[in-house]
Amino acid sequence: MKVKKLYCKECNKRFSVDLSTYKRRGAKFCSLKCYGKFLSKTNVGNKVYNWKGRYISNGYVYIKVLNHPNSVRNRVTEHRLVMEQRLGRYLKTFEIVHHINGNTIDNRIENLLLCKNTAQHQKNHIPIKRCCVCGQYIKECEYIDCDKCGQVFCEECGEDSLSEQGNGIDDIQIVCRNCMTEKAGV
């Protein structure tokens, strides 16, 4: 077994490591104790090697902000900061910022909606569909879909793209232009 001799990055003590281990994962410390001491000195606050003033935890982006009235350990969620900047005031603790497209990392102001309370916020979690014509997001109760292919249309686009077909009240189907042209064989 080939051995490589190195110096510990923490205590400067000389130590040996087998060459295959060194090639696989490197070696900078003589023991876990020295590695722990090194980390405790270097990975504090903004000295963490990958700290850039923001990080993602539980799907939300957090920003380091000193002296913010609603911060927890000098960190605030980015979507709340964006909304505060837009309003020009701090948010109250009961106000909730909703992500319209459901992506909690997308903190553009056009994707954020301020809710006055939890009840108002819950209404925004009704399943959302997207119009196949204009791309607009639509709440479950505000869209029309083709009975044949299932494509979803907002009410405005649906008026232009959908028509009723059938022989009577019980036989009526709402069909989009694509399905009408397929039926006609065009």
C-alpha positions in Angstrom: 0.0 0.0 0.0 1.4 3.4 -1.1 1.2 6.2 1.5 1.2 10.0 1.1 2.6 12.1 3.9 0.8 15.5 4.5 0.5 18.3 7.1 -2.8 18.9 8.9 -4.4 22.2 7.8 -5.5 22.9 11.4 -2.7 21.7 13.8 0.2 21.4 11.3 0.9 17.8 12.6 2.4 15.5 10.0 0.1 12.5 9.1 -0.1 9.7 6.5 -3.0 8.7 4.2 -3.1 5.9 1.7 -2.7 7.1 -1.9 -6.0 5.7 -3.1 -8.0 7.6 -0.4 -6.0 10.8 -1.2 -6.8 10.5 -4.9 -10.5 9.8 -4.2 -11.4 12.5 -1.7 -8.2 14.3 -0.8 -6.9 14.8 2.8 -6.3 18.0 4.6 -6.8 17.1 8.3 -5.2 14.5 10.5 -8.5 13.8 12.4 -12.2 14.6 12.5 -11.5 16.7 15.6 -9.1 19.0 13.6 -11.6 19.1 10.8 -14.4 20.2 13.2 -12.2 22.9 14.8 -11.4 24.2 11.3 -15.1 24.3 10.3 -16.1 26.0 13.6 -13.7 28.9 12.8 -14.5 29.3 9.1 -18.2 28.5 8.6 -19.7 31.3 10.6 -22.3 33.7 9.1 -21.1 35.3 5.9 -17.7 33.5 6.2 -19.3 30.2 5.0 -17.5 29.4 1.8 -20.6 29.5 -0.4 -22.5 32.3 1.4 -23.6 35.0 -1.1 -26.0 36.9 1.1 -28.9 34.7 0.2 -29.7 31.0 0.5 -32.6 28.6 -0.2 -34.3 26.6 2.6 -37.6 24.8 2.5 -38.2 26.0 -1.0 -37.9 29.8 -0.1 -35.1 32.2 -0.8 -33.8 34.0 2.4 -31.8 37.2 2.4 -29.5 38.5 5.1 -30.9 41.9 6.4 -29.7 43.6 9.5 -32.1 45.5 11.7 -35.3 44.3 9.9 -38.3 44.3 12.4 -39.6 40.9 11.1 -36.2 39.1 10.7 -35.3 35.8 12.3 -31.6 35.7 12.9 -31.1 38.6 10.5 -32.8 36.7 7.7 -36.0 37.5 5.8 -37.7 35.7 2.9 -37.0 37.4 -0.4 -40.6 37.5 -1.5 -41.6 39.5 1.5 -38.7 42.0 0.9 -39.7 42.4 -2.7 -43.3 43.2 -1.7 -42.1 45.6 1.0 -40.0 47.5 -1.5 -43.0 47.7 -3.8 -45.3 49.0 -1.1 -42.7 51.2 0.5 -43.4 49.9 4.0 -42.8 46.8 6.2 -45.4 44.1 6.0 -47.5 43.3 9.0 -47.0 39.8 10.4 -50.5 38.7 9.4 -50.0 39.7 5.8 -49.1 36.9 3.5 -47.3 37.1 0.1 -48.6 34.5 -2.4 -46.6 33.2 -5.4 -49.1 33.2 -8.3 -47.4 30.5 -10.4 -46.7 28.4 -7.3 -42.9 28.6 -7.8 -41.6 29.9 -4.4 -38.2 30.8 -5.8 -39.7 33.0 -8.5 -39.8 36.3 -6.6 -40.5 38.7 -9.4 -43.1 41.4 -8.4 -45.5 40.3 -11.2 -45.6 36.8 -9.6 -46.4 38.1 -6.1 -49.8 38.8 -4.6 -50.4 40.4 -1.2 -53.1 38.7 0.9 -54.6 40.5 3.9 -55.0 37.3 5.9 -54.8 33.5 5.8 -58.3 33.1 4.6 -57.7 35.3 1.5 -54.5 33.4 0.9 -56.2 30.0 0.9 -58.6 31.1 -1.8 -55.5 31.5 -4.1 -54.7 27.8 -3.7 -57.7 26.7 -5.7 -56.1 24.6 -8.5 -54.9 26.7 -11.4 -55.0 25.9 -15.1 -53.3 27.8 -18.0 -55.1 28.9 -21.1 -53.7 27.2 -24.2 -54.3 30.3 -26.4 -53.0 33.3 -24.3 -51.1 31.5 -21.6 -52.9 33.3 -18.8 -53.3 31.4 -15.5 -57.0 30.7 -14.6 -58.6 29.5 -11.4 -60.5 26.2 -11.6 -63.9 27.8 -11.7 -63.1 30.4 -14.4 -62.1 28.3 -17.4 -63.8 26.4 -20.2 -62.4 23.1 -21.6 -63.0 21.2 -24.8 -65.1 18.1 -24.1 -63.1 16.1 -26.7 -59.4 17.0 -26.3 -59.5 18.6 -22.8 -57.7 21.8 -23.9 -58.3 24.7 -21.4 -59.4 28.2 -22.5 -59.9 31.3 -20.4 -63.4 32.7 -20.8 -62.2 35.4 -23.3 -60.3 33.0 -25.6 -63.0 30.4 -25.2 -65.6 32.6 -26.8 -63.5 32.8 -30.0 -62.2 29.2 -30.0 -65.1 27.0 -28.7 -68.6 26.3 -30.0 -71.5 24.1 -29.0 -72.4 21.0 -30.9 -75.2 18.5 -30.5 -78.8 17.6 -31.2 -80.5 18.6 -28.0 -80.1 19.8 -24.4 -78.7 16.5 -23.1 -76.4 16.0 -26.2 -74.6 19.4 -26.2 -70.8 19.3 -26.3 -68.3 22.2 -26.1 -65.7 21.6 -28.8 -62.6 23.6 -29.8 -61.7 24.6 -33.4 -59.1 21.9 -33.7 -61.6 19.1 -32.8 -64.2 20.6 -35.2 -61.7 20.6 -38.1 -60.6 17.0 -37.3 -64.3 15.9 -37.4 -64.8 17.6 -40.7 -61.7 15.9 -42.1 -59.9 19.1 -43.1 
